[in-house]
Amino acid sequence: MSPAILVEPDAEQKLAILGAEAGDEVSDQRVDSAREPGSAESCDRIYEAKRERGQPARLLKVLQTNSCRFACKYCFTSCLIRRKRTTFKPDELATTFVSLHRAQRVDGLFLSSGIVPDANTTMEKMLATVERLRIRDNYRGYIHLKLIPGASFEYIERAVELADRVSLNLEAPNQTRLSELAPEKEFETSMWGRLAWAAELIRRARAEGRTAARSITTQFVVGAAGESDRELLETVHRARREVAVWRAYFSAFHPIARSPLAGQPAEDPVRVLRLYQSDFLLRDYGFSFSDLPFDEHGLLPRHITPKQAWAERHLQEPIEVNRAPRGNLLKIPGIGPRSADRIIKARREARLRDLSQLQALGVTTRWASPYILLDGHRIPQQLGLWS
């Protein structure tokens, strides 16, 4: 019998595999754009991302490799799962990206990776890819680069120098929960510590007027390890204070065939929505952590938003929209930062007396009306059929 001949996938085949598996990140929305049959783009993963100032960017989201030494129970790249494994060489991936960029198919790169054989070797390959883009190809566009848990300081430093955004997925809120998901990973030093290094390097570069990544993000798996909403949001709150995390992303757990958690039910996506809403209250609405409406189990309500739950408990007296300061307006359900600013601008010119005026300013009036006064008058509430 003749020996088997192993054929390495070409760049297009690698992009199909490594682009698809990178899609498990939830920081962006997929763009279903037209693709030319047979082109590299016909098998890649292009996502719509938001930069810090809200500008959209079409990102090629891809793994350097889907091989991994870790046996994480929730992850596609886990060494526990039998699957096709492949790796992009740095030159190969850089060339593939440049061809897509020159064809105006993508605006930026989101590069992550499985970890094999170790953290430093993995980061070295990722950094080699990015260095080729920045130095050889003179690419100055957007790059989001994942940091690898346990990587040495010099690799984190170089990543901060080269990328526009860096991130490291904490996956769980603490070591106890992480041990349930990824028994080989260590939370405080190899993961949180690397985020702290990145934050300090960015702070130092800004103080010295040097170029550095503009932001840090992280991600959590929700519903796989029995964690509460309080645990997750406490860690996000800490991350914002201590390591300047710009945004946290929440990924609802979904079971993967042949994984150790294959029989566990998928998490309710409404739970993820409530976590995002609560995080935005802390980040953009002036709420304190103690304002969040956790129950005795540390969970948020599912049937209403966290802001509505807070208002039901605390807004016993309606707020006069024509006089309330911005901070008070932001406590009203249905009023966000933009609509609050529009209200303040509009009431300088004329009294607000009608819900239609608020609706035109972007207020969700069906949520706001129970909690407001308009020119001293309460809004009549329509009673439900069985009230």
One Martini backbone bead per residue (centre of mass of N, CA, C, O) as a GRO file, in nm:
protein
  387
    1MET     BB    1   0.096   0.036   0.024
    2SER     BB    2   0.070   0.354  -0.021
    3PRO     BB    3   0.135   0.644   0.097
    4ALA     BB    4   0.006   0.910   0.224
    5ILE     BB    5  -0.108   1.226   0.093
    6LEU     BB    6  -0.046   1.546   0.211
    7VAL     BB    7  -0.245   1.841   0.162
    8GLU     BB    8  -0.217   2.163   0.171
    9PRO     BB    9  -0.389   2.420   0.206
   10ASP     BB   10  -0.490   2.688   0.068
   11ALA     BB   11  -0.570   3.012   0.121
   12GLU     BB   12  -0.875   2.977   0.068
   13GLN     BB   13  -0.918   2.735   0.258
   14LYS     BB   14  -0.814   2.871   0.514
   15LEU     BB   15  -1.021   3.099   0.515
   16ALA     BB   16  -1.266   2.919   0.554
   17ILE     BB   17  -1.176   2.806   0.831
   18LEU     BB   18  -1.051   3.064   0.993
   19GLY     BB   19  -1.298   3.249   0.950
   20ALA     BB   20  -1.529   3.083   1.071
   21GLU     BB   21  -1.400   3.045   1.365
   22ALA     BB   22  -1.377   3.357   1.429
   23GLY     BB   23  -1.700   3.408   1.453
   24ASP     BB   24  -1.728   3.363   1.773
   25GLU     BB   25  -1.702   3.638   1.784
   26VAL     BB   26  -1.916   3.936   1.910
   27SER     BB   27  -1.810   4.239   1.811
   28ASP     BB   28  -1.969   4.179   1.539
   29GLN     BB   29  -2.122   4.211   1.218
   30ARG     BB   30  -2.224   4.060   0.952
   31VAL     BB   31  -2.149   4.084   0.603
   32ASP     BB   32  -2.376   4.042   0.320
   33SER     BB   33  -2.199   4.050   0.062
   34ALA     BB   34  -2.100   4.054  -0.241
   35ARG     BB   35  -1.962   3.776  -0.433
   36GLU     BB   36  -1.718   3.625  -0.605
   37PRO     BB   37  -1.681   3.351  -0.759
   38GLY     BB   38  -1.374   3.207  -0.641
   39SER     BB   39  -1.299   3.397  -0.440
   40ALA     BB   40  -1.168   3.463  -0.139
   41GLU     BB   41  -1.435   3.600  -0.032
   42SER     BB   42  -1.628   3.348  -0.063
   43CYS     BB   43  -1.478   3.231   0.234
   44ASP     BB   44  -1.505   3.452   0.425
   45ARG     BB   45  -1.505   3.691   0.710
   46ILE     BB   46  -1.722   3.969   0.725
   47TYR     BB   47  -1.732   4.259   0.940
   48GLU     BB   48  -1.916   4.484   1.133
   49ALA     BB   49  -1.769   4.759   1.288
   50LYS     BB   50  -1.698   4.967   1.575
   51ARG     BB   51  -1.558   5.239   1.654
   52GLU     BB   52  -1.510   5.466   1.898
   53ARG     BB   53  -1.672   5.693   1.697
   54GLY     BB   54  -1.873   5.494   1.506
   55GLN     BB   55  -1.722   5.388   1.277
   56PRO     BB   56  -1.727   5.189   1.019
   57ALA     BB   57  -1.597   4.840   0.966
   58ARG     BB   58  -1.458   4.606   0.751
   59LEU     BB   59  -1.376   4.287   0.871
   60LEU     BB   60  -1.124   4.061   0.881
   61LYS     BB   61  -1.193   3.754   1.036
   62VAL     BB   62  -0.913   3.572   1.185
   63LEU     BB   63  -0.703   3.297   1.214
   64GLN     BB   64  -0.390   3.180   1.240
   65THR     BB   65  -0.505   2.935   1.420
   66ASN     BB   66  -0.691   2.619   1.518
   67SER     BB   67  -0.478   2.540   1.702
   68CYS     BB   68  -0.470   2.381   2.041
   69ARG     BB   69  -0.364   2.310   2.380
   70PHE     BB   70  -0.640   2.362   2.486
   71ALA     BB   71  -0.939   2.237   2.695
   72CYS     BB   72  -1.185   2.403   2.624
   73LYS     BB   73  -1.536   2.355   2.661
   74TYR     BB   74  -1.645   2.613   2.455
   75CYS     BB   75  -1.440   2.562   2.212
   76PHE     BB   76  -1.352   2.507   1.881
   77THR     BB   77  -1.021   2.481   1.934
   78SER     BB   78  -1.019   2.251   2.102
   79CYS     BB   79  -0.835   1.956   2.166
   80LEU     BB   80  -1.103   1.775   2.213
   81ILE     BB   81  -1.165   1.835   1.907
   82ARG     BB   82  -1.241   1.701   1.608
   83ARG     BB   83  -1.061   1.865   1.337
   84LYS     BB   84  -0.968   2.088   1.122
   85ARG     BB   85  -0.625   2.184   1.078
   86THR     BB   86  -0.474   2.517   1.053
   87THR     BB   87  -0.224   2.753   0.905
   88PHE     BB   88  -0.097   3.071   0.891
   89LYS     BB   89   0.130   3.233   0.744
   90PRO     BB   90   0.229   3.548   0.762
   91ASP     BB   91   0.260   3.608   0.456
   92GLU     BB   92  -0.005   3.478   0.364
   93LEU     BB   93  -0.202   3.657   0.528
   94ALA     BB   94  -0.106   3.932   0.435
   95THR     BB   95  -0.162   3.887   0.131
   96THR     BB   96  -0.463   3.828   0.157
   97PHE     BB   97  -0.544   4.097   0.280
   98VAL     BB   98  -0.434   4.292   0.065
   99SER     BB   99  -0.614   4.191  -0.167
  100LEU     BB  100  -0.882   4.275  -0.028
  101HIS     BB  101  -0.813   4.575   0.015
  102ARG     BB  102  -0.754   4.652  -0.285
  103ALA     BB  103  -1.060   4.550  -0.357
  104GLN     BB  104  -1.251   4.682  -0.135
  105ARG     BB  105  -1.361   4.459   0.089
  106VAL     BB  106  -1.177   4.585   0.318
  107ASP     BB  107  -1.068   4.785   0.619
  108GLY     BB  108  -0.982   4.539   0.815
  109LEU     BB  109  -0.832   4.364   1.104
  110PHE     BB  110  -0.906   4.048   1.280
  111LEU     BB  111  -0.675   3.892   1.508
  112SER     BB  112  -0.652   3.554   1.594
  113SER     BB  113  -0.596   3.252   1.815
  114GLY     BB  114  -0.463   2.981   1.875
  115ILE     BB  115  -0.263   2.774   2.109
  116VAL     BB  116   0.057   2.706   1.952
  117PRO     BB  117   0.254   2.570   2.179
  118ASP     BB  118   0.251   2.877   2.277
  119ALA     BB  119   0.217   3.205   2.350
  120ASN     BB  120   0.475   3.325   2.213
  121THR     BB  121   0.460   3.183   1.938
  122THR     BB  122   0.183   3.293   1.863
  123MET     BB  123   0.247   3.600   1.884
  124GLU     BB  124   0.478   3.601   1.681
  125LYS     BB  125   0.301   3.537   1.432
  126MET     BB  126   0.102   3.770   1.456
  127LEU     BB  127   0.316   3.998   1.451
  128ALA     BB  128   0.435   3.925   1.176
  129THR     BB  129   0.182   3.991   1.018
  130VAL     BB  130   0.158   4.291   1.106
  131GLU     BB  131   0.442   4.386   1.023
  132ARG     BB  132   0.404   4.335   0.721
  133LEU     BB  133   0.179   4.540   0.688
  134ARG     BB  134   0.320   4.796   0.809
  135ILE     BB  135   0.606   4.769   0.655
  136ARG     BB  136   0.589   4.632   0.372
  137ASP     BB  137   0.275   4.748   0.296
  138ASN     BB  138   0.192   5.018   0.440
  139TYR     BB  139  -0.033   4.969   0.648
  140ARG     BB  140  -0.283   5.210   0.816
  141GLY     BB  141  -0.507   5.060   0.916
  142TYR     BB  142  -0.721   4.856   1.078
  143ILE     BB  143  -0.628   4.683   1.395
  144HIS     BB  144  -0.721   4.381   1.563
  145LEU     BB  145  -0.555   4.240   1.855
  146LYS     BB  146  -0.492   3.958   2.012
  147LEU     BB  147  -0.423   3.850   2.325
  148ILE     BB  148  -0.215   3.618   2.490
  149PRO     BB  149  -0.220   3.421   2.736
  150GLY     BB  150   0.106   3.454   2.886
  151ALA     BB  151   0.251   3.660   2.746
  152SER     BB  152   0.505   3.849   2.705
  153PHE     BB  153   0.578   4.175   2.740
  154GLU     BB  154   0.705   4.234   2.453
  155TYR     BB  155   0.444   4.144   2.301
  156ILE     BB  156   0.248   4.346   2.419
  157GLU     BB  157   0.404   4.597   2.336
  158ARG     BB  158   0.393   4.547   2.028
  159ALA     BB  159   0.088   4.535   1.998
  160VAL     BB  160   0.036   4.829   2.095
  161GLU     BB  161   0.204   4.959   1.860
  162LEU     BB  162   0.037   4.824   1.602
  163ALA     BB  163  -0.247   4.858   1.712
  164ASP     BB  164  -0.573   4.992   1.759
  165ARG     BB  165  -0.667   4.717   1.897
  166VAL     BB  166  -0.699   4.537   2.204
  167SER     BB  167  -0.742   4.191   2.331
  168LEU     BB  168  -0.891   3.984   2.606
  169ASN     BB  169  -1.042   3.691   2.693
  170LEU     BB  170  -1.181   3.607   2.997
  171GLU     BB  171  -1.483   3.445   2.988
  172ALA     BB  172  -1.468   3.500   3.305
  173PRO     BB  173  -1.504   3.654   3.631
  174ASN     BB  174  -1.323   3.410   3.752
  175GLN     BB  175  -1.149   3.142   3.859
  176THR     BB  176  -1.380   2.954   3.930
  177ARG     BB  177  -1.526   2.975   3.650
  178LEU     BB  178  -1.283   2.916   3.466
  179SER     BB  179  -1.233   2.622   3.568
  180GLU     BB  180  -1.495   2.516   3.429
  181LEU     BB  181  -1.397   2.593   3.127
  182ALA     BB  182  -1.056   2.630   3.188
  183PRO     BB  183  -0.841   2.452   3.374
  184GLU     BB  184  -0.552   2.576   3.246
  185LYS     BB  185  -0.633   2.857   3.332
  186GLU     BB  186  -0.527   3.190   3.441
  187PHE     BB  187  -0.652   3.486   3.554
  188GLU     BB  188  -0.479   3.716   3.700
  189THR     BB  189  -0.205   3.694   3.535
  190SER     BB  190  -0.241   3.583   3.229
  191MET     BB  191  -0.490   3.785   3.188
  192TRP     BB  192  -0.529   4.039   3.361
  193GLY     BB  193  -0.226   4.120   3.353
  194ARG     BB  194  -0.221   4.180   3.044
  195LEU     BB  195  -0.422   4.410   3.050
  196ALA     BB  196  -0.257   4.587   3.242
  197TRP     BB  197  -0.018   4.622   3.060
  198ALA     BB  198  -0.165   4.755   2.823
  199ALA     BB  199  -0.276   4.999   2.980
  200GLU     BB  200   0.002   5.113   3.064
  201LEU     BB  201   0.124   5.143   2.781
  202ILE     BB  202  -0.088   5.340   2.676
  203ARG     BB  203  -0.057   5.558   2.889
  204ARG     BB  204   0.246   5.612   2.838
  205ALA     BB  205   0.231   5.686   2.537
  206ARG     BB  206   0.044   5.928   2.567
  207ALA     BB  207   0.230   6.093   2.761
  208GLU     BB  208   0.471   6.075   2.523
  209GLY     BB  209   0.340   6.088   2.221
  210ARG     BB  210   0.276   5.797   2.132
  211THR     BB  211   0.195   5.533   1.955
  212ALA     BB  212  -0.121   5.356   2.014
  213ALA     BB  213  -0.357   5.198   2.123
  214ARG     BB  214  -0.699   5.307   2.180
  215SER     BB  215  -0.803   5.014   2.286
  216ILE     BB  216  -0.992   4.790   2.510
  217THR     BB  217  -1.108   4.450   2.514
  218THR     BB  218  -1.368   4.205   2.600
  219GLN     BB  219  -1.485   3.862   2.690
  220PHE     BB  220  -1.786   3.659   2.756
  221VAL     BB  221  -1.921   3.370   2.878
  222VAL     BB  222  -2.272   3.284   2.890
  223GLY     BB  223  -2.395   3.002   3.083
  224ALA     BB  224  -2.154   2.768   3.148
  225ALA     BB  225  -2.069   2.824   3.490
  226GLY     BB  226  -2.296   2.960   3.688
  227GLU     BB  227  -2.299   3.251   3.661
  228SER     BB  228  -2.369   3.567   3.745
  229ASP     BB  229  -2.449   3.886   3.674
  230ARG     BB  230  -2.291   4.014   3.900
  231GLU     BB  231  -2.016   3.893   3.838
  232LEU     BB  232  -1.981   4.006   3.556
  233LEU     BB  233  -2.027   4.316   3.626
  234GLU     BB  234  -1.804   4.342   3.834
  235THR     BB  235  -1.574   4.282   3.631
  236VAL     BB  236  -1.636   4.507   3.432
  237HIS     BB  237  -1.613   4.738   3.633
  238ARG     BB  238  -1.319   4.680   3.704
  239ALA     BB  239  -1.202   4.697   3.414
  240ARG     BB  240  -1.267   4.996   3.375
  241ARG     BB  241  -1.098   5.101   3.619
  242GLU     BB  242  -0.810   4.930   3.594
  243VAL     BB  243  -0.792   4.865   3.244
  244ALA     BB  244  -0.957   5.042   3.040
  245VAL     BB  245  -1.210   4.918   2.933
  246TRP     BB  246  -1.421   5.001   2.673
  247ARG     BB  247  -1.537   4.697   2.617
  248ALA     BB  248  -1.788   4.450   2.664
  249TYR     BB  249  -1.851   4.112   2.572
  250PHE     BB  250  -2.133   3.887   2.507
  251SER     BB  251  -2.157   3.523   2.500
  252ALA     BB  252  -2.376   3.297   2.429
  253PHE     BB  253  -2.410   2.991   2.504
  254HIS     BB  254  -2.314   2.714   2.283
  255PRO     BB  255  -2.319   2.407   2.189
  256ILE     BB  256  -2.070   2.162   2.107
  257ALA     BB  257  -1.996   1.913   1.933
  258ARG     BB  258  -1.807   1.687   2.130
  259SER     BB  259  -1.818   1.834   2.383
  260PRO     BB  260  -1.843   1.855   2.729
  261LEU     BB  261  -2.109   2.069   2.665
  262ALA     BB  262  -2.320   1.940   2.461
  263GLY     BB  263  -2.573   1.895   2.682
  264GLN     BB  264  -2.598   2.190   2.719
  265PRO     BB  265  -2.780   2.456   2.725
  266ALA     BB  266  -2.859   2.729   2.585
  267GLU     BB  267  -2.853   3.057   2.612
  268ASP     BB  268  -3.035   3.327   2.673
  269PRO     BB  269  -3.033   3.616   2.484
  270VAL     BB  270  -3.170   3.806   2.694
  271ARG     BB  271  -2.944   3.805   2.898
  272VAL     BB  272  -2.739   3.952   2.724
  273LEU     BB  273  -2.902   4.209   2.685
  274ARG     BB  274  -2.907   4.287   2.992
  275LEU     BB  275  -2.603   4.318   3.018
  276TYR     BB  276  -2.566   4.545   2.818
  277GLN     BB  277  -2.764   4.746   2.947
  278SER     BB  278  -2.614   4.764   3.217
  279ASP     BB  279  -2.340   4.857   3.110
  280PHE     BB  280  -2.451   5.122   2.984
  281LEU     BB  281  -2.546   5.248   3.247
  282LEU     BB  282  -2.255   5.272   3.361
  283ARG     BB  283  -2.115   5.421   3.111
  284ASP     BB  284  -2.367   5.642   2.996
  285TYR     BB  285  -2.596   5.704   3.257
  286GLY     BB  286  -2.489   5.728   3.571
  287PHE     BB  287  -2.477   5.462   3.702
  288SER     BB  288  -2.452   5.253   3.962
  289PHE     BB  289  -2.400   4.944   4.082
  290SER     BB  290  -2.630   4.969   4.306
  291ASP     BB  291  -2.866   5.016   4.081
  292LEU     BB  292  -2.880   4.735   4.011
  293PRO     BB  293  -3.151   4.479   3.966
  294PHE     BB  294  -3.091   4.248   4.162
  295ASP     BB  295  -3.139   3.955   4.288
  296GLU     BB  296  -3.077   3.708   4.525
  297HIS     BB  297  -2.899   3.563   4.272
  298GLY     BB  298  -2.774   3.792   4.076
  299LEU     BB  299  -3.014   3.866   3.882
  300LEU     BB  300  -3.176   3.977   3.610
  301PRO     BB  301  -3.430   4.080   3.454
  302ARG     BB  302  -3.620   3.973   3.163
  303HIS     BB  303  -3.910   4.132   3.114
  304ILE     BB  304  -3.721   4.381   3.170
  305THR     BB  305  -3.539   4.638   3.197
  306PRO     BB  306  -3.316   4.772   3.415
  307LYS     BB  307  -3.437   5.058   3.401
  308GLN     BB  308  -3.730   4.981   3.460
  309ALA     BB  309  -3.674   4.847   3.732
  310TRP     BB  310  -3.562   5.098   3.866
  311ALA     BB  311  -3.808   5.287   3.822
  312GLU     BB  312  -4.017   5.119   3.983
  313ARG     BB  313  -3.856   5.172   4.259
  314HIS     BB  314  -3.767   5.511   4.233
  315LEU     BB  315  -4.000   5.657   4.045
  316GLN     BB  316  -4.246   5.803   4.220
  317GLU     BB  317  -4.177   6.074   4.082
  318PRO     BB  318  -4.211   6.276   3.839
  319ILE     BB  319  -4.039   6.420   3.560
  320GLU     BB  320  -3.946   6.729   3.445
  321VAL     BB  321  -3.843   6.784   3.126
  322ASN     BB  322  -3.797   7.110   3.132
  323ARG     BB  323  -3.581   7.086   3.407
  324ALA     BB  324  -3.410   6.852   3.394
  325PRO     BB  325  -3.130   6.717   3.425
  326ARG     BB  326  -2.948   6.501   3.252
  327GLY     BB  327  -2.921   6.278   3.471
  328ASN     BB  328  -3.234   6.248   3.507
  329LEU     BB  329  -3.311   6.179   3.218
  330LEU     BB  330  -3.135   5.907   3.213
  331LYS     BB  331  -3.344   5.758   3.421
  332ILE     BB  332  -3.542   5.742   3.192
  333PRO     BB  333  -3.723   5.555   3.017
  334GLY     BB  334  -3.642   5.611   2.668
  335ILE     BB  335  -3.376   5.776   2.755
  336GLY     BB  336  -3.091   5.890   2.606
  337PRO     BB  337  -2.816   6.068   2.534
  338ARG     BB  338  -2.928   6.193   2.270
  339SER     BB  339  -3.217   6.268   2.364
  340ALA     BB  340  -3.126   6.445   2.598
  341ASP     BB  341  -2.977   6.657   2.426
  342ARG     BB  342  -3.227   6.735   2.256
  343ILE     BB  343  -3.402   6.834   2.485
  344ILE     BB  344  -3.218   7.062   2.586
  345LYS     BB  345  -3.220   7.215   2.318
  346ALA     BB  346  -3.534   7.245   2.272
  347ARG     BB  347  -3.609   7.392   2.556
  348ARG     BB  348  -3.467   7.667   2.480
  349GLU     BB  349  -3.701   7.737   2.256
  350ALA     BB  350  -3.930   7.541   2.393
  351ARG     BB  351  -4.189   7.403   2.524
  352LEU     BB  352  -4.273   7.085   2.640
  353ARG     BB  353  -4.618   6.931   2.574
  354ASP     BB  354  -4.563   6.669   2.383
  355LEU     BB  355  -4.506   6.351   2.280
  356SER     BB  356  -4.434   6.417   1.984
  357GLN     BB  357  -4.181   6.578   2.055
  358LEU     BB  358  -4.025   6.344   2.182
  359GLN     BB  359  -4.035   6.151   1.946
  360ALA     BB  360  -3.870   6.345   1.755
  361LEU     BB  361  -3.613   6.313   1.971
  362GLY     BB  362  -3.606   5.978   2.036
  363VAL     BB  363  -3.826   5.887   2.222
  364THR     BB  364  -3.966   5.625   2.416
  365THR     BB  365  -4.281   5.692   2.515
  366ARG     BB  366  -4.397   5.424   2.638
  367TRP     BB  367  -4.171   5.430   2.866
  368ALA     BB  368  -4.173   5.736   2.972
  369SER     BB  369  -4.469   5.838   3.052
  370PRO     BB  370  -4.490   5.734   3.363
  371TYR     BB  371  -4.218   5.945   3.445
  372ILE     BB  372  -4.359   6.222   3.343
  373LEU     BB  373  -4.353   6.572   3.276
  374LEU     BB  374  -4.549   6.822   3.084
  375ASP     BB  375  -4.580   7.118   3.189
  376GLY     BB  376  -4.702   6.975   3.471
  377HIS     BB  377  -4.806   6.712   3.319
  378ARG     BB  378  -4.946   6.422   3.300
  379ILE     BB  379  -4.966   6.120   3.141
  380PRO     BB  380  -5.196   5.948   3.010
  381GLN     BB  381  -5.300   5.616   3.095
  382GLN     BB  382  -5.355   5.317   2.951
  383LEU     BB  383  -5.549   5.070   3.030
  384GLY     BB  384  -5.576   4.763   3.069
  385LEU     BB  385  -5.815   4.526   3.021
  386TRP     BB  386  -5.754   4.399   3.340
  387SER     BB  387  -5.738   4.664   3.539
   0.00000   0.00000   0.00000
